[in-house]
Amino acid sequence: MENINFVLPEIFISLSIMFLLIVGVFKKNSSSLIYSLSVITLIISLGLIINFPGKEEIYLFNDSYKIDELSILMKIITILSGIFVLVSSYNYTKLEKIFNIEYSILILCSILGMLVMISSYDLIVFYIGLELQSLSLYVLAAFNRNNIKSSEAGLKYFVLSALSSGLLLYGCSLIYGFSGSTNFSLIAENIFSSEYGNVFGLVFILAGLAFKISAVPFHMWAPDVYEGSPTSVTLFFAIVPKVAALTVFIRFLYVPFLSLIDQWQPIIIFLALASMIFGAVAAIGQKNLKRLIAYSSIGHMGYALAGLAVGTNSGIQNSIIYICIYLIMNLGIFCCLFMMKRNNKFYDNLDDLSGLSKNHPIISLSLLILLFSLAGIPPLAGFFAKFYIFISVIEQSMYFLAIVGLVSTVVSAFYYLRVIKIIYFDPPVEQYDQTKYLGLKISLALSTILMLLYFIYPSGLINLVSKINII
């Protein structure tokens, strides 16, 4: 019982979800109240995680749940991302008429699933967390029932995600069959009793996890779901689940299967190469901003996987730094999308950005900084994120992976620069409405300033991540 403090955030969010559902049922017109309470719930959960007693490794529930530096950091990032998603999308959800009680409760459910995934140290616990996250995301994707694109996005995501979950569960059952356990430590001990059987199971698990982060060739859902879902849900898809999925990748590869690195390393390298190349090339012809962001995110996940492929602590740490910077950049881009509103209608095509700098110089400047950062232009944070990954890759003499990554960066710079050209040099369209919502302005200002000034004190994030030593 003395270790109950370590699961207080999960317990608190679970109880809050039940309480908010009861409030929603018995109190009419309680959407705003539940929205506010959801943000407060996440803030309190964040405080509970930050105040964890001690920082040593703790194993709970028969060694199936692990609290360590990695899980604490990733939980903090997940909850912070959830807070910013709710705060920045408040105005959008009201105007799009999806401001229902279920919206923020589903986001809380999804975040709860992610927290369980991040700390899972057992295949069954991991799968429970994954399904809690996924079921909430299915409903969120189709949340705007009046929009046929949203319904289509939800159905596509449901069908394909169910298939990937099936593959993943099959992989888990194979590993249990060959190793005789679902616990990560015991799998690591028994792994050589049937090495090839375990590799076969691992391939299925990697396929399922690659789907969750939309890595090629399991990316087919991302562009359609990103475009069809409400923009606030697309923002959630684009940033928050990626943190949990990356943590699970680290846990799987470097705890039970570290001794099989020769077998899984080529798979991760292939996923990284394919994602970087496809993400760079496929985005060039896109006309819709949300689809462009979808292909861009596929490419960015390729860089994060490249860090995991090297098999060193520095590679893992640099992947975590990459995902942190990626989250902030995407949050800023979506904040700009939330500001592209005219007569209570939101616009998300590239043509709608035409000449934006003439009427909205502040939004244009923010987009310029964020897009340059996404392209990896120095001295912005996006450059450092890619630089750290390339350093890790080159240290392990993976020169081909580094070269492909550099070429992909150059190719992807084309479509980021094309957006900047549209903003600054094309004839202006009709002016957008002025944004009065403070939460959205703060989110955009924070993300832009962090990307612009990261180079002044990069060691802050590096020192935070350097405490994580998995191997």
N, C-alpha and C positions, 0 to 999 in steps of 0.2 A: 504493500500500500504506500510505502514511502516514495515510490517512483511514480505515483499517480500524477504528480505535477507535470511529468513529461508528456502526458496525453491530455492535459487540461485544454489546450487549444481545440483539439478534435472534439472533446466532450462538450465544450462550450458552444462550438458551432452547431453540433448536432442538436443540443437542447434549444438553441436559438432558432434553428429551422422549424422545429416543432411548435415553439411558442409563436413564431411569426405566422405560421399556417393557421393557428387557432385565432390569432388577432385578425387575420385577413378574412376568415369565415364569419366571425361574429361582429366585426366593425365595418360598416359600409364606408366606401370611398377612403380606404386606408392605404392606398398605393404609395402616397408620399411618405406617410409614417413608416411603412415597411421598408421603403427605399432608404430612408434615413437610418432606421434601426439596423439595416443590413450593413451599412458603412460603419456604424458604431461597433457592430459585432466583429467586423474584420479588424478594426483598430484595436479593440480589447484583445482579440486573439493574437495580434502582432505583439502587443505588450506582454502577453503570457509567454510567447516564444522567446522574446528578447531577455526576459527575466528567468530563463531556465536556471535552476541551481546547478552550478558546476558545468564544465564543458567536456567531461570525459565521456567515453563511449558507454552508452547504457543499452542493455538488451531487455526487452519487455515481452510479456505474453509468450513464455516458453521459447525465447530467442527468435520470435517471428517478427519483431518490431524493433528497429534500431534507431537510437538518437545519437547523432554524432555531429561533427562540424559541418559535414556536407548537408545533412538533412536540415539542420537549423538554418543555414544560409539559404538553402533552396526554398524552405517554407517561408522565410521572411520575404524573399523575392516574389514568390507566388502571391502572398497576401497583399503586399504592396501593389503589385500589378492589378489585382482584383479591386483594390480601393480606387486606383486611378481610372480603371475602366468604368466603375459605377459613377464616380464623380464627373468624369468628362462626358459621359453619354446621357446624363440626366435630361438635358434639354431635348436631345434627339429623340429619346424614347417617348417623351410627352407629345412631341409634334407628330411622330409617326404612329401615334395611338397604340403603342405596345407597352404603355406604362401600366401594366397590370401587377397585381400582388405577386403573381407567380414568377415574374421576370427576375427580380433580385433574389428570390428564394432559390430559383434554379441555379443562379450563379454561385450562391453559397453552397449548394449541394455539390456542384462541380468542383469547387475549390476544396471542399471536404474530401472528395475522392482523390484529388491531387495530393493533399497532405498525407493521406494513407499510402498512396503510391510511393511518395518520396521516402517515407520511413520504412517501407515494407522490406522485410528480410526473409520472406517466405513466399513461395509461388502463389499460394491460396490468398494470402493477405493482399499481395500485389494485384491479383485478378479482381478481388472485391473492390479495391480502390479504383481500378481501371474502369470497371463497369459502372460504378457510381458516377464517375466523371463522364463517361460516354453517354449514358442514358440522359443526363441533363443536357448535354450538347446536342443530342438528336432533337430534343424539344425546342431548344433555343434557336437552332438553325431554321426551323419551320414556324417560328413564333408569330410572324406576321401573316396570319391566316388569310388576310384579304389580298395578299400578293401571291400570284401564282408562282413567281420565281422563288419566293421564300419556301413555299410548300415543296417545290421541286428540289430545292437545295437540301431540305430536311430529309426527303425520301432518298436522295442519292447518298447522302452521308450515312443514313441509317443502314441501307443495304450494303454499301461497301465496308462500313465500319464493322457491321455484324460479321461479314466474311473475314475481315482481318482478325477480329476477336476470336473467331473459330479457329483460325490458323494458330493464333497465339496459344489458345487453350490446348490445342492438339500438341503443340511443342512442349507445353508444361507437362502434359500427361506422359509424353515420351521420356522426358527427363526424370520424372518421378519413377517411371517404370524401370529405367536403366540404372538410376542411382539409388533408388529405394528411399528417397526423402524429398520433401518440398522445401526444406530449410537450406538457405544459401551455403552456410558453413559446412553442413553435412554433405551437400552436393559436391562441394570443393574437395572434401576428403575422399568421396567414393567415385570420383570422376573417371579414374583410370580403370575401374572395373569393367566398363564398357564404353571405351572412348568414342568409337564411331557412332554408337547409338546416341550419346549425349550431343555430339556435333549435329546430328540429324535434327534432334529436338531444338537445339540452339538456332538453327537456320529458320525454323518456323517461328520462333519467338522474335528473332530479328526482323523477319518479314512483317509481323504484326506491329512491332514498335516503329519500324520505318514508316508504316502507314500513318501512325499517330503524329509523326513530325513532318509528314508529306515529303518524304525523301523519294527520289526516283528509284525504281519504277513503280512506286506505290503512291504516286502523287495525283492520280487522275481525278480525285474528288475535289482537290483544293480550289482550282480556278472557279468552277461552277458554284461550289458552296460559298466561297468568299463573295462572289458577285451576287448570288441570290439571297443570302442571309441579310437581315437588317444590319446596317453599318456598325452599330454598337456590338452586335454579336460577332461580326467579322473581326472587330478589334480584339474581342476576347479570344476567338479562335487563333488569331495571328500571334498572340504573345503568351498567354497564360499556360495552355496545355503543353507548350514546347518545353517549359522549365521542368515539369514533372517527367515528361518523356525522356529528356536528356539525363535527368538524375537516374531514372530506371536503366537507361543504357549503360551509364557508369557502373551502377550496382551489378548488373548482370555480367558485363564483360570483365570487370576487375575483381569480383569476389568469387562466384562459383566457377567461372570459366577462364580465370587468368592463366592457368596452366595450359589451356588450349589456344593460346594467343596465335600460334602459327596457323590454326584452322580458321579462326574468325577474323583475323586481321585483313586478309584479302577481300572478305565480304564488305567490311566497313570501308575499305579503300574504294571498292567499286561503287558503293552507295554515295560516297563523298564525291568521286569524280563525276558520276552520272548526274548528280544533283547540281553540281557547280556548272557543268556544261549546259544542261537542259535549262536550268534557271536563267542563265545568261542569254541563251539564244531564243527561247520561246517567248520571252517578255517583249522582244523587239516589236512585234506586230500588234500589240494590244492597244485597244482604244479606250478600254474602261480602266479606271484607276484601281479599283478593287481587284480586278484580274491581274493587273500589272504587279500589285503588291503580293498577290498569291504566287506568281512565278518568281518574284524577287525573294520571297520567303523560302521557296524551294532551294534557290541558290545559296542563301545564307545558311540553311541547315546543312548544306554540303560542306561549308567551311567549318561549322561546329563539329561535324563528324570527322573531318580531317584531323582535328585536334585529338579526338578520341582514338583514332586509328594508330597513333604513334606508340602507344603502350607505355607512356611515362607519366609521372605525376605532373610535370610541367604541361604536358599536352592536355590533361584533364582540366587543370587550373585555367589554361588559356581558353578552353572551350566554354568554361563557366563565365569567364570575363566576356567572351564573345556574345554569349546569349544575353548577358545583362545589358550590354551596350545596344544589342539588336532590339531588345524590348523597348528601351527608351526612345530609339529612333522611330520605331513603328507607332508608339503612342503619340509622338508629335505629329507624324503624318496624318493619323486618323483625327487628331484634334483639328487639323486644318480642314479635313473633309467635313467635320461637323459644323464648321463655320461657313461652308459653301451652301448657304440657304437663301432662297429668294421666294417671297410670298408663301412661306411655310412649306416649301418644297426643297428637298436636298438634291444636289447634283454631284455626280461622281464619274463623269467622262473626262478624258484629256482635253477635249475641245472646250469644256466648261472652265478650264484654267486659263483660257486665252486672254492675254493682256492683263492678268490679275494684278500685276505690279502697279498699273496705272491707278486703280481704284482702292487697292488694299495692300499698301507697301509693307506693313508689318507682317501680315500673313505670308506674303511673298518672300520676305527676308527669312522668315522661319523655315519655309519650304526649301529655300535655297540652301540654307545651312544643313538641314536634315537630309536632303537629297545628295549633297556633296559628301556628307558623312556616310550614307548608304553606299555611295560609289567608292568610298575609301580614299578620299582626297585628304592629304595632310594639311593642317595639323589637327583635323577634327577627330573625334573619338573613333569613328568607323575605320579610319586608317590604322590606329593603334590596335584595334580588335583583330584586323586581318594580319597586321605585322606580327603580333604575338603568335598567331596560328602558324604563319610561315616559318617563324623562327623554330618552333617546336618540330615542324615537319622536316626542315633542313638539318636540324641537329641529329635526326635519325636517318639521314642520307636518303630520304624519300624525295629525290629531286623531281621525278616525273609528276608526283602529286603537287609539288610546289609550283612547277611550271604551268600545269593545267589550271591551278588556282589563280596564278597571276594573269594568264591569258583570259580566263573567265571574268576576272575583275575589270580588265580593259574593255571587254565586250559589253559587260553590264553597264559600264560607265556611259555607253552610248545612249541607252534609253533613259537614264537619269538626267543626262545633259539635255536630251530632247525635251523632257518635261520643263526644265529650266528655261530652255529656248522659247517654249510656248508661253510660259508665264511672263517673260521679260520682253519678248520681241514680236509677238503676234498682236493683231488688233484686239482691243479690249471688248469683252462682252458686257452685258448689262450688270450694273453694280449689285453685289450681294448685300443682304441685310446686315446691319451692325450687330455683333454678338454682345448681349448684355450679361450672359451667364458667367459669373466669376470663376467657378470651378474649372470650366473649359479653358479660360484664359490662363489661369495658374498652371494647369497641366501643360499647355503649349509652351509657356514661358520657361518652366522648369526643364522640359525635355530639350528645348533649343539651347538654353544656357549650359546645361550639362554637356551637350555634344560640343559646343563651341569652346568651353573652358576646361575640358578634360585634360588637355596637355599640360596645364599648369600644375596639377597634382594627380598624376596617374597612379602614384604609389598607394593612394588610399584604397582603391579597389584591389590592387595587386596584393597588398598586405592582408586584406580581408580574405582573399581567396587562397593565399599561400599557406594558410593554416590547414587546408584540406589535403591530407596525404592518404590516398587510398591504397597504394601499392606498398 
